[in-house]
Structure formats: C-alpha cells, structure tokens
Amino acid sequence: MTLLLTHSACLDHLTPPGHPERPDRLRAVDEVLGEDRFKALVRDLAPEGDLDQVLLCHGEHYVGELRHIAPTSGLIYIDGDTSMSPGTWEAVMRGVGGAVAATDAVMEGKHQNAFVAVRPPGHHAEKSTPMGFCFFDNVAIAARHAQRKYGIARAAVIDFDVHHGNGTQDIFWADPTVMYCSTHQMPLFPGTGAMSERGEHDTVVNAPLAPGDGGAKFRSAFENLILPQLEKFSPELVIISAGFDAHHRDPLASINLKGEDFGWVTRRLMDLADKSAGGRVVSVLEGGYDLQGLKESVASHVTALMGG
C-alpha cells in the first residue's frame, strides 16, 4: 500500500502575491489525490519534525538563526525568491517530519512506498543557506535519518525537478554512502549541476537537459546515465525529489515533459528499488508551478507508486 502524508499547516506558509510557490499548489495536489481512483491511498498527517532531525544535514547556527528570524507577523525576505511568514516555520517542520515519518513507515515495512505532499520544497537548501524557496532539505534529512536509525549502508536520492538540487548535492558531495542523481534544465537557476560535478567519491550523477528537450531526452538520460550508475551503487533505500516543473506547461522552465513521463520514471525507479532496496521508495514533493501540469504529473506519479 502507498502512504500519503500531508498537512494543512503547509498551506500557512505564505508568499508574496504572484509568487509561483503558493498555497494553491498544495490545494491542487489535494484535489487530484481526492479523486476516487486514489481512494486506496493510506492517508495520514505529516507530523512536525524535530531539530535533531534537521541537524543531521544543517548547521546548528543556521538552524538557530532561521528559528530566530521567523516572523510573528508580515513577511520577511531572506533573498529575492525566498521569504518567511508566520506560518512558515511549522510548514517547514511538517515537511521534515513528513519525510522522516514516511521513511520510518517504509523502512519498518508498514508501507511499500510513500508520497509526502508538503511545501515549501527543500532541495535548494544547502547546509547553511536557504535559497530558491527552500529552507531545510527534506530528502537529505530522510536519507540521513534512514542511515542513523536503520543502519542503511547506501541510500540514493533521485531528483527530477527541473531545477538542480544544489542543496542535496552540497550535503552529500563528500559522502560515499549516498548517491545523488539529477535531471534538470541547464542553463537555469541555480546554475549548478554540470555533468562534470561528480562528488568526491563519484556518487553525484548529473544529467542536464537543454531548453526544449522533451520526454525522449529525459528518458534517455535515465536509461543511459542515471539508472546504470544506480544499479551499480545498489541502494537500500530510494528517495525521490519529486519536482514536476519539467512539465511542458510550467512557467519557470522550458522542458517539455508530459504526465506519462513522470509515471514512466517512477516505475523505473520502483524497478530499481525492487532489485536492491526491497521495493522501498520515499517520494517528497519539490517544485511544479502550473496547477494543471502539477495535477497531471502528481496523478501519474502516485498512480505508478500504487502499482498502476
């Protein structure tokens, strides 16, 4: 069975008018996953994470500073893209807690896989720097939690968000026990993710796509670059940074994927997990800024997770 974790507190992270990372994104996900075809999902609330979990990946000073500046009214701007409202801290901590709880559920065999529908996203948050709408790196924290609590020797994070997950790459750059793989548009924010960026132990696999590329190039990047490296690495847990902004409708990029491309890659990653990870897959929402495109893509992704 597939577990779905989400929380209404993630709607309370408010962004400025016109900002693409808005509460309506989560409402769109809730709406599509509320359809009859998803009634077999096991639904639960994302718990609040704790600071010990965050400190697995982020510096104590950074975490303390962020907690300190969280506003009680209005918005504060951390950079041109990234701001905090009074509801931001709890939303961020529900993202951490959701990713950790999903990992627990999958590692303990209660569920084969899980989808964590939370916002704000996390994969741009570096060890000590919030950026690109992100504060704490949920997928990185999930991987570290699985290692600490369950003794996982090798975890893999696969990121198909259209933007490179510079934060996840930063956190695991020198770590031979976590493989980070990413498809993303280049050139595009944040400017990292060249194929030559391979980490200190050859466990970073970047497969950049050019503006205008579509499903064929995306699938080829997985077939020829990412999946062979993952198979060699043989992860015991597969974690997905599930960003859906490579959808052709998305306003922030120009990769031309369709919903079925996200279903295809999800099934391929599940096949990989079946070989080395006992089928264990944890997926956490990242980007996706066109509401219709987000609905189509999430529907395909979750249908695949459910075995469809």
Secondary structure, DSSP 8 states (H G I E B T S, - for coil): -EEEEE-GGGG-----TT-SS-HHHHHHHHHHHTSGGGTTSEEEE-----HHHHTTTS-HHHHHHHHHH--SSS-EESSSS-EE-TTHHHHHHHHHHHHHHHHHHHHTTS-SEEEEE-SS--TT-BTTB-BTTBSS-HHHHHHHHHHHHH--S-EEEEE-SSS--HHHHHHHTT-TTEEEEEEEESS-TT----TT--TTTT-EEEEEE-TT-BHHHHHHHIIIIIHHHHHHH--SEEEEEE--TTBTT-TT---BB-HHHHHHHHHHHHHHHHHHSTT-EEEEE----SHHHHHHHHHHHHHHHTT-
